Amino acid sequence: MIDALKGDEILDKMGGRFKLTVLVQKRWKELMEGARPLVEREGRSDLELAIQEVLEEKITIPFDELEEIRG
């Protein structure tokens, strides 16, 4: 599952490693706190769900939120 995040295609689509990392981490935390998954669980962990949601473009991180994180 994590190997899917190593390709240039997903990095280009998401705007780079930093943005991709922030997005997965933010969504992973939401799922651990009880957020409803946007894809079928199918026995996957919360981290795997977060990655799958990114791969399926179910979630994004708004530009203004990214700027706030960067400080």
C-alpha positions in Angstrom: 0.0 0.0 0.0 2.7 2.5 1.0 4.6 1.7 -2.2 1.8 3.3 -4.1 2.8 6.6 -2.6 6.4 6.4 -3.9 5.6 7.0 -7.6 6.1 10.3 -9.3 2.5 10.4 -10.6 0.9 10.6 -7.1 3.6 13.1 -5.9 3.0 15.3 -8.9 -0.8 15.0 -8.5 -0.6 16.0 -4.8 1.9 18.7 -5.2 5.0 17.0 -3.7 6.0 14.8 -0.8 5.4 17.4 1.9 1.8 18.0 0.9 1.2 14.2 0.5 2.6 13.5 3.9 0.6 16.2 5.6 -2.6 15.0 3.9 -2.1 11.3 4.9 -1.1 12.2 8.5 -4.1 14.6 8.9 -6.6 12.1 7.6 -5.1 9.2 9.5 -5.6 11.2 12.7 -9.2 11.9 11.8 -9.9 8.2 11.2 -8.2 7.2 14.5 -10.5 9.8 16.2 -13.6 8.1 14.7 -14.2 9.8 11.4 -16.2 7.8 8.9 -14.0 6.3 6.1 -14.7 7.5 2.5 -13.8 4.1 1.1 -14.7 0.5 2.1 -12.6 -0.7 5.0 -12.2 -4.2 3.7 -10.0 -5.2 6.6 -7.6 -2.2 6.2 -6.0 -0.3 9.0 -6.7 3.4 9.5 -3.4 4.3 7.8 -4.2 2.1 4.8 -7.7 3.8 4.6 -6.1 7.2 4.6 -3.7 6.2 1.8 -6.5 4.7 -0.2 -8.6 7.8 0.1 -5.6 9.8 -1.2 -5.1 7.4 -4.1 -8.8 7.6 -5.0 -8.7 11.4 -4.7 -11.4 11.4 -2.1 -9.6 13.9 0.1 -7.3 16.9 -0.6 -5.8 19.6 1.6 -6.8 23.2 0.9 -4.0 25.5 -0.1 -4.7 28.0 2.7 -4.5 25.2 5.3 -1.1 24.1 3.7 0.3 27.6 4.1 -0.8 27.6 7.7 1.0 24.4 8.4 4.2 25.6 6.8 4.1 28.6 9.1 
